Amino acid sequence: MKVSEMKYSRPDTALLLTQLEDIAKDIKTADSAEKQLALFNKFEQLTGSFSTMAVLSEIRSTIDTRDTFYEQEQAYFDENSPAVADKQLDIFRALLASPYKAELMQALPSILFEKMEVDVKSASNEILPLMSQENALCTEYQKLYAGAQISFDGGVYTISQLAPFKQSADRAVRKAAYEAEGAWFDANRDKLDDIYDKLVKNRTEQAKKLGYDSYSKLGVIRMRRIGYGIDEINAYHENIKRDIVPIISKLKAMQYERTGIGADAKFYDDSYRFADGNPVPHGTPDEILAAGKRMYHELSPETSAFIDEMFAADAFDVLSKPGKAPGGYCTGIHDYKQPFIFSNFNATADDVDVLTHEAGHAFAAYVAYKKNLTSSMLEEPGMESCEIHSMSMEFLTADYHELFFGDDTAKYELYHAEDSIGFLPYGTMVDEFQHKVYDNPNMTPQQRNETWAALEKQYRPWLDFDALPFYGRGSGWQRQLHIYLYPFYYIDYCFAQTVALQFFTLWLEDKSLAWQRYLTLVGKAGTLTYPQLVASAGFQSPFENGTMKAVGEKVGEWCETENEKLKNEK
């Protein structure tokens, strides 16, 4: 069935809440583990159907944020999802307190109970109104961002559609594109500050009501970080500053020399990688999709079957258009066991990254769905592990990048590797910024900007924001959706990238072994913690001293070698 044909109907939340209440009561009075397992399965079926409708609503509302019907449906889920989640926690509490827990843990993986314990610590019915308000504020930000109409060079563009101009070979065009984008953020400065201020205070109040002294602690728990905590995360921040920032500084100097800009490089030059222009995929969006289909057909039998099912279901919406929400994501439609990919193609190399990154998520979901696991909670691991699936696929498909880039493939490979390791300081900075903000929730907008500007000097000292007021005053964080919508998620990309880069260096040595290890990791789905998954793939944890230095040096040396090859080819 095509995703567009999947029938949507608003779930009866009042009925569902009653059913979930009854399940929680029945679990408490059940006289055997078997009866409790049957009740748990009923709970999975009911919440799975609710999730299916919520996801269909999300897909259709993000495809067109101007659709008033799905705008109302999203508001409905914003308002009612917290109550459903609260009843779900009552069921978790009943299972965790079960006198038959030992028997339940023989039938269900122990990590399922660890996830339940973490979830129980992160919510209560006392904060339901706050969670509904939080959802509404997130929707307000997303609509504001998606509705941006930026006049530039005789046209009108969304933020996503400006991307090609920001990578133009013409320096004046790049600068003007950044100025136009910054002007939109400047014009909406008060709204953006107000929304974030309300989100910080809302989330802080949630944390206080749950007994935490800072939302930082609650946020880490909500991310289901099992097997590590804030101490390890703080150590990672320092490892990046000490071991990775110097390597990126060296690579940036190499980049600026390569482009001929040299010491005069400004922020609007940072994403400009080659003097003759950045590599761009060849062909129309339809041709790029067709090349992606061929790539997965040839990569492996598993990915061949996967991509055929995705195309049969028309499970993509990737063209950028007015009214479409920004960004990209992969989601799963539970009752149909169907992954779906959403993106905004913009005629840059990012379009290919979508076909590898989001398809990596979709492939992992496809594999998990085929396993018919006992709980949807076992279908995917924590977000930091989910991102391993996607970021590693970007590297493991390298043999097929020529389908997209032709003679520019070597340029793309260098661009991608530099981009991947170069992301680590930025992603870590986003995380440290959020910790500082939530540990000091009464910061003024100006103080938040000053905090961001100070972190820029630590994490990205090579950047010069001269002549770009929006970025120069430390407001660049407002471009980052995750800071508003998904607090403390962004560092997961860094943890995952550390593993993906290890997949890359292994792939350079043994492609077959790298792919087999990837299949092993994906096949574990959500049955292991992040540290366990990393170990199962035979890689080093990013929390270990020396890991970042070793990974950074290997990738940095590869980038330097490839840069020399490109110089010698000219």
C-alpha positions in Angstrom: 0.0 0.0 0.0 1.2 3.5 -0.8 1.7 5.8 2.1 -0.7 8.3 0.5 -3.4 5.7 0.5 -3.1 4.9 4.2 -6.4 5.9 5.9 -6.2 8.5 8.6 -8.9 8.8 11.3 -8.6 10.7 14.5 -8.2 8.2 17.4 -10.7 8.3 20.2 -8.3 9.4 23.0 -10.9 9.2 25.7 -11.6 5.6 24.9 -7.9 4.8 24.6 -7.2 6.4 28.0 -10.0 4.2 29.6 -8.6 1.1 28.0 -5.1 1.9 29.2 -6.3 2.5 32.7 -8.0 -0.9 32.6 -4.9 -2.6 31.4 -2.8 -1.1 34.3 -5.4 -2.2 36.8 -5.6 -5.7 35.3 -1.8 -6.1 35.4 -1.9 -5.3 39.1 -4.5 -7.9 39.8 -3.3 -10.6 37.3 -2.3 -13.8 39.0 0.3 -15.0 36.5 3.1 -13.7 34.3 1.3 -15.1 31.3 -1.7 -12.9 31.9 0.5 -9.9 32.4 2.2 -10.6 29.1 -1.1 -10.8 27.3 -2.1 -7.5 28.8 1.2 -6.0 27.7 0.6 -7.2 24.2 -2.8 -5.6 24.2 -1.2 -2.3 25.3 1.3 -2.6 22.5 -1.5 -3.0 19.9 -3.6 -0.1 21.2 -0.7 2.4 21.5 0.7 1.2 18.2 -2.5 2.2 16.5 -2.5 5.6 18.2 1.1 6.1 17.1 0.2 5.2 13.5 -2.4 7.9 13.3 -0.1 10.4 15.0 2.7 9.7 12.5 0.3 9.9 9.5 -0.8 13.3 10.8 2.8 14.4 11.3 3.8 13.3 7.8 0.9 15.1 6.1 1.2 18.3 8.2 4.9 18.6 7.6 4.5 18.0 3.9 2.2 21.1 3.9 2.1 23.1 7.1 -0.6 25.2 5.5 -3.1 22.3 5.4 -5.6 23.4 8.0 -7.1 19.9 8.5 -3.8 18.4 9.5 -2.9 21.5 11.4 -5.9 20.8 13.6 -4.9 17.2 13.8 -1.4 18.1 14.9 -2.9 20.4 17.6 -5.1 17.4 18.7 -2.0 15.2 19.1 0.0 18.0 20.8 -2.8 18.3 23.3 -3.6 14.6 23.9 -0.3 12.7 23.4 1.0 13.6 26.9 -2.1 12.0 28.5 -1.5 8.8 26.5 2.1 8.8 27.5 1.1 9.3 31.2 -1.2 6.2 31.1 1.6 4.3 29.4 3.8 5.1 32.4 1.1 3.6 34.8 1.4 0.4 32.8 5.2 0.5 33.1 5.0 1.1 36.9 2.6 -1.9 37.2 5.0 -4.2 35.3 8.1 -2.9 37.2 6.3 -3.7 40.5 5.0 -7.1 39.4 5.6 -10.0 41.7 6.2 -12.0 38.5 8.9 -9.6 37.2 11.6 -12.4 37.2 9.4 -14.5 34.9 8.6 -11.4 32.7 12.3 -10.8 32.3 12.7 -14.3 31.0 10.1 -13.6 28.3 11.2 -10.0 27.5 14.7 -8.6 27.2 16.0 -6.8 30.3 16.6 -3.6 28.4 12.9 -3.3 28.0 12.6 -2.9 31.7 15.6 -0.5 31.8 13.8 1.7 29.3 10.6 1.5 31.4 12.5 2.6 34.5 14.0 5.6 32.7 10.6 6.6 31.2 9.0 6.4 34.6 11.6 8.8 36.0 10.9 11.4 33.3 7.2 12.2 33.6 4.1 12.3 35.7 0.5 13.4 35.3 1.3 16.5 37.3 3.2 17.9 34.3 0.7 17.0 31.6 -0.4 20.6 31.1 3.2 21.7 30.8 3.9 19.0 28.2 0.9 20.1 26.1 2.1 23.7 26.3 5.6 22.6 25.3 4.2 20.7 22.3 2.3 23.8 21.2 5.4 26.0 21.5 7.4 23.6 19.4 4.7 23.6 16.7 4.7 27.5 16.8 8.4 27.6 16.2 8.2 25.0 13.4 5.4 26.9 11.6 7.4 30.2 12.0 10.5 28.6 10.5 8.7 26.8 7.8 6.8 29.9 6.8 10.0 32.0 6.1 9.7 33.7 2.8 13.1 35.3 2.0 13.5 37.7 -0.9 16.8 37.1 -2.7 18.2 37.8 -6.1 14.7 38.4 -7.6 13.1 35.4 -6.1 11.4 34.3 -2.9 12.9 31.3 -1.0 12.4 29.2 2.1 15.4 28.8 4.4 16.0 25.3 2.9 15.9 26.7 -0.6 18.6 29.3 0.1 21.2 26.5 0.7 22.6 26.4 -2.9 23.3 30.2 -2.9 25.1 29.8 0.4 27.5 27.4 -1.4 27.8 29.4 -4.6 31.2 29.7 -6.2 30.6 33.5 -6.3 31.7 34.8 -2.9 29.4 37.9 -3.2 26.4 35.6 -3.7 27.4 33.5 -0.7 27.7 36.6 1.5 24.4 38.0 0.2 22.6 34.7 0.9 23.8 34.6 4.5 22.8 38.3 4.9 19.3 37.6 3.5 18.9 34.6 5.8 20.2 36.6 8.8 17.8 39.5 8.0 14.8 37.1 8.3 16.0 35.9 11.7 16.7 39.6 12.7 13.1 40.5 11.7 11.7 37.6 13.8 14.2 38.1 16.7 11.6 38.9 19.3 9.4 36.0 18.4 12.3 33.5 18.4 13.6 34.8 21.7 10.1 34.7 23.2 9.3 31.1 22.1 12.7 29.8 23.4 12.4 31.7 26.7 9.0 30.1 27.2 10.3 26.7 26.3 13.2 27.0 28.8 11.0 28.1 31.6 8.4 25.4 30.7 11.0 22.6 30.7 12.6 23.9 33.9 9.2 23.8 35.6 8.7 20.2 34.4 12.1 19.3 35.9 11.4 21.0 39.3 8.0 19.2 39.6 9.7 15.9 39.0 12.4 16.6 41.6 15.3 17.6 39.4 17.3 20.7 40.1 17.9 21.3 36.4 16.2 20.3 33.1 19.7 19.2 32.0 19.3 16.1 34.2 15.8 15.4 33.1 16.6 16.0 29.5 19.4 13.4 29.6 17.0 10.9 31.2 14.4 11.6 28.6 16.9 10.7 25.9 17.0 7.2 27.4 20.7 7.4 28.0 21.3 4.0 29.5 24.8 2.9 30.5 26.3 6.4 30.7 25.3 9.9 32.0 26.2 13.6 32.4 29.8 12.9 33.6 30.6 10.9 30.4 29.0 13.6 28.3 30.9 16.4 29.9 34.1 14.4 29.4 33.2 14.0 25.8 32.9 17.8 25.5 36.4 18.2 26.8 37.8 15.4 24.5 36.4 17.2 21.5 37.9 20.6 22.5 41.3 19.0 23.2 41.6 16.3 20.5 39.3 17.2 17.6 39.3 21.1 17.4 43.1 21.3 16.6 42.6 18.7 13.8 39.7 20.6 12.3 41.6 23.9 12.5 44.3 22.3 10.4 41.8 20.9 7.9 40.1 24.3 7.7 43.4 26.0 6.9 43.9 23.3 4.1 40.4 24.1 2.8 40.9 27.8 2.7 44.2 27.4 0.9 42.4 25.0 -1.6 39.7 27.5 -2.4 42.2 30.4 -2.7 40.6 32.4 0.0 43.4 31.9 2.5 43.6 33.9 5.8 40.7 36.2 4.7 38.1 33.5 5.2 34.8 34.5 6.7 31.9 32.5 8.0 30.2 32.6 4.6 33.2 30.9 3.1 33.1 28.0 5.6 30.9 25.7 3.5 32.7 26.6 0.2 35.1 23.7 -0.2 36.6 23.9 -3.7 37.7 26.8 -6.0 35.7 25.5 -8.9 32.6 25.0 -6.7 31.3 22.4 -4.3 30.4 19.0 -5.8 26.7 18.8 -6.7 24.7 15.8 -7.7 24.0 15.4 -11.4 20.5 15.1 -12.7 16.9 15.9 -11.7 15.5 14.9 -8.3 13.8 11.9 -10.1 17.1 10.9 -11.6 18.8 11.2 -8.2 16.1 8.9 -6.7 16.5 6.4 -9.5 20.3 6.4 -8.9 19.6 5.7 -5.2 17.4 2.8 -6.1 20.2 1.3 -8.2 22.7 1.9 -5.5 20.7 -0.1 -2.9 19.9 -2.8 -5.5 23.7 -3.4 -6.0 24.9 -2.9 -2.4 23.4 -6.1 -0.9 20.5 -8.5 -1.2 19.1 -7.0 2.1 19.1 -3.4 0.8 17.8 -4.5 -2.6 14.6 -5.9 -1.0 14.3 -2.9 1.3 14.5 -0.3 -1.5 12.0 -2.1 -3.6 9.5 -2.0 -0.8 10.1 1.7 -0.2 9.4 2.5 -3.8 6.4 0.3 -4.0 4.9 2.2 -1.0 6.0 5.6 -2.5 7.5 6.2 0.9 9.4 9.4 0.1 8.6 13.1 0.0 11.9 14.8 -0.8 11.2 17.9 -2.9 11.5 21.3 -1.3 8.4 23.5 -1.8 6.5 26.4 -0.2 4.8 25.5 3.0 6.8 22.4 3.6 8.4 22.0 7.0 12.2 22.4 7.0 14.7 19.6 7.6 14.5 15.9 7.0 13.5 12.9 9.0 12.7 9.2 8.8 9.7 7.9 10.7 7.9 4.6 11.0 4.2 3.9 10.4 3.7 1.2 13.1 0.6 -0.7 11.9 1.8 -0.9 8.4 5.5 -1.7 9.4 6.4 1.0 6.9 9.4 3.4 7.1 8.9 6.9 5.5 11.5 9.4 4.4 10.9 13.2 4.5 13.4 15.7 3.2 13.9 19.0 1.3 16.1 18.4 -1.8 18.0 21.6 -2.6 20.4 20.7 -5.5 23.4 20.3 -3.2 25.3 17.3 -2.0 22.9 17.2 0.9 20.4 15.5 -1.4 22.6 12.5 -1.7 23.3 12.5 2.1 19.5 12.2 2.5 19.4 9.1 0.3 22.1 7.6 2.4 21.5 9.0 5.9 17.7 8.9 6.1 17.7 5.6 4.1 20.0 4.2 6.8 17.3 4.9 9.4 14.7 3.5 7.1 16.8 0.3 6.5 17.2 -0.2 10.2 13.4 0.2 10.7 12.8 -2.3 7.9 15.1 -4.8 9.4 13.5 -4.4 12.9 10.0 -4.7 11.5 10.9 -8.0 9.8 11.9 -9.4 13.2 8.4 -9.1 14.7 9.9 -8.1 18.0 7.8 -8.5 21.2 7.6 -4.7 21.7 7.8 -1.6 19.6 10.3 -0.4 22.3 12.7 -3.0 21.0 12.5 -2.0 17.4 15.0 0.8 17.8 17.8 1.6 20.2 18.5 5.0 21.7 18.8 8.0 19.4 22.6 8.0 19.6 22.5 4.4 18.3 19.9 5.1 15.6 22.2 7.7 14.2 24.9 5.1 13.8 22.6 3.4 11.3 22.2 6.5 9.2 25.7 8.1 9.5 27.5 4.8 8.8 25.4 4.2 5.7 26.7 7.5 4.3 30.2 5.9 4.2 29.3 2.3 3.4 27.6 3.4 0.1 30.8 5.1 -1.1 31.4 2.7 -4.0 28.2 4.1 -5.6 28.6 7.8 -5.1 29.8 8.0 -8.7 26.2 7.4 -9.8 25.4 10.8 -8.3 28.6 12.8 -8.8 30.4 11.4 -11.9 33.8 13.1 -12.3 33.2 15.0 -9.1 33.1 11.9 -6.9 36.6 12.4 -5.5 35.7 15.9 -4.5 32.5 14.7 -2.9 34.4 12.0 -0.9 36.7 14.6 0.5 33.8 17.0 1.1 31.9 14.3 3.0 34.7 13.2 5.2 35.7 16.8 6.1 32.1 17.6 6.8 31.6 14.5 8.9 34.5 15.0 11.2 34.1 18.8 11.0 30.6 18.4 12.4 31.8 17.1 15.8 32.8 20.5 17.3 29.6 22.1 16.2 27.4 19.3 17.4 29.1 19.2 20.8 28.9 23.0 21.1 25.1 22.7 20.6 25.0 20.3 23.5 27.2 22.3 25.9 25.1 25.4 25.1 21.9 23.6 26.1 23.5 22.4 29.4 24.5 26.0 30.2 21.1 27.4 29.3 19.1 24.9 31.3 21.5 25.1 34.2 20.9 28.8 34.2 17.2 29.1 33.1 16.9 32.8 34.0 19.4 33.9 31.3 18.2 36.8 29.2 18.2 36.5 25.4 21.4 38.6 25.3 23.1 36.3 27.9 22.2 33.3 25.8 23.7 34.9 22.7 26.9 35.8 24.7 27.1 32.2 25.9 26.9 30.9 22.3 29.5 33.4 21.1 31.9 32.3 23.8 31.4 28.7 22.9 32.1 29.5 19.2 35.5 30.7 20.2 36.3 27.4 22.0 34.8 25.0 19.4 35.2 26.8 16.1 38.0 29.3 16.6 38.7 29.5 12.8 35.4 31.2 12.1 35.1 35.0 11.4 31.5 36.4 11.6 32.5 39.8 10.3 29.7 41.6 8.5 27.0 39.1 9.5 25.2 40.7 12.4 22.8 37.8 13.1 25.7 35.4 13.5 28.1 38.0 14.9 26.0 38.7 17.9 25.8 35.0 18.8 22.3 34.3 17.6 23.2 31.5 15.1 21.9 28.9 17.5 18.3 29.9 16.5 18.8 28.3 13.2 19.2 24.9 14.9 15.8 23.2 15.0 16.9 20.7 17.6 17.6 23.3 20.2 14.0 24.3 20.2 12.3 21.0 19.3 14.5 18.2 20.6 16.6 19.3 23.6 19.8 17.3 24.1 19.2 15.2 21.0 22.0 16.8 18.9 24.9 15.3 20.8 23.6 11.9 19.7 24.8 12.8 16.2 28.3 13.2 17.6 28.3 9.9 19.5 27.0 8.2 16.4 29.5 10.0 14.1 32.4 8.7 16.2 31.2 5.1 15.4 30.4 6.0 11.8 34.0 7.3 11.3 35.3 4.0 12.7 33.1 2.2 10.1 34.7 4.5 7.5 38.3 3.7 8.4 37.4 -0.1 8.6 35.7 0.2 5.2 38.9 1.6 3.7 40.7 -1.5 4.9 38.0 -4.2 4.4 34.7 -3.4 2.7 33.1 -6.8 3.3 34.0 -6.9 7.0 32.6 -3.3 7.5 29.3 -4.3 5.8 29.0 -7.5 7.9 29.6 -5.6 11.1 27.0 -3.0 10.0 24.4 -5.7 9.4 25.3 -7.2 12.9 24.8 -3.9 14.6 21.5 -3.0 12.7 20.2 -6.5 13.5 20.4 -5.9 17.2 17.7 -3.3 16.8 16.8 -1.9 20.2 17.9 -4.9 22.3 21.2 -3.4 23.5 22.4 -0.1 25.1 24.6 2.3 23.1 27.9 1.1 24.9 26.9 -2.5 24.2 26.1 -1.9 20.6 29.4 -0.1 20.0 31.2 -3.0 21.6 29.2 -5.6 19.6 30.4 -3.9 16.4 34.0 -4.1 17.6 34.6 -0.4 18.0 35.9 2.0 20.7 33.5 4.0 22.8 33.7 7.8 22.4 33.8 8.1 26.2 37.2 6.3 26.4 40.2 8.6 26.6 42.1 8.5 23.4 39.2 7.4 21.2 38.6 10.8 19.7 42.3 11.5 19.1 42.7 8.1 17.3 39.6 8.5 15.2 40.4 12.2 14.4 44.0 11.5 13.4 43.1 8.6 11.0 40.3 10.6 9.3 42.4 13.8 9.2 45.3 12.0 7.6 43.0 10.5 4.9 41.6 14.0 4.2 45.1 15.4 3.8 46.1 12.6 1.4 43.0 13.0 -0.7 43.5 16.8 -0.8 47.0 16.2 -2.2 45.7 13.9 -4.8 43.2 16.5 -6.0 46.0 19.1 -6.1 48.2 16.8 -8.2 45.4 16.1 -10.7 45.1 19.7 -11.6 
